[in-house]
Amino acid sequence: MPETIPLQDTTVYGPIQSRRLGSSLGINVLPVSHKVCSSNCVYCQYGWTPANPSQERLKRAPVLLAEIREAFEQHAREGTQVDCITIAGNGEPTLHPDLYDVVIGLKRLRDAYFSAARVGILTDATQVTRPRVRATLALLDTRYMKFDAADEATWRRINQPMGAIGFTGMVDALKTLPEIILQSMFIQGAYDNTDEAHVAAWVRAVGAIRPLSVQVYTVDRGTAAPGVTEVPREQLLEIANRLTTITGIPAEVFD
């Protein structure tokens, strides 16, 4: 397994060519010197969430939007293909206090420069019980929500949520969010969420949440914890097909 990747060092990065998203411009609303996250996932490509981060301050909405505008102008001049604009970056973007205002401004910039592009977010779903976060999610074209575990013990072992976050409350909130796409990472080795009992529970949980679809995938980069290994594609296909057969929810495997 290769090493973890460096943090994003700009507000706008990419475009990244993705099977899941197409040609995606990433938006990082978080610091560039350290990861800011409400989870400490064992498989994170950026490594562990630091206990003692640097003193870099968050950029507020006006500064972020000015930097986004400048980057969009450059990409438009260069003729960059942009299928989607994805808020992700160095951790959990829904932790940013100005995200609602950033999304409103970002959609205006999208309309001005890349009108056909979707604006979406990648989130660990830990903040979905917060009304302001839910209002922000409602503004977006696509909402990709992490859902790797079907029970609290597995969630705490693999995703290692930080702070006062409850699994049951998170799942209940996901059930009420319209038109979400779940992203489920399956791993083996030192940590494993592919055993029969867990997969059966995961299928039931996803069936209760009723997302638009599920993206099933595994690790292909370095991970924070040692000993995390990828799941064979054949096994991922079995998990995805099982979900669709039982629940009718579309599921696709991504490498």
Buried (B, 14 or more C-beta within 10 A) or exposed (E): BEEBEEBBEEBBBBBBEBEBBBBBBBBBBBBBBBBBBBBBBBBBBBBBBEEEEEEEEBBBBEEBBEBBBEBBEEBEEEEBEBBBBBBBBBBBBBBBEBBBBBBEBBBEBBEEBBEEBBBBBBBBBBBBBEEEBBEBBEBBBBBBBBBBBBBBEBBEBBBBBBEEBEBEEBBBBBEEBEEBBBBBBBBBBEBBBBEEEBBEBBBBBBBEBBBEBBBBBBBEEBBBBEEBBBBEBEBBBBBBEBBBEEBEBBBBBBE
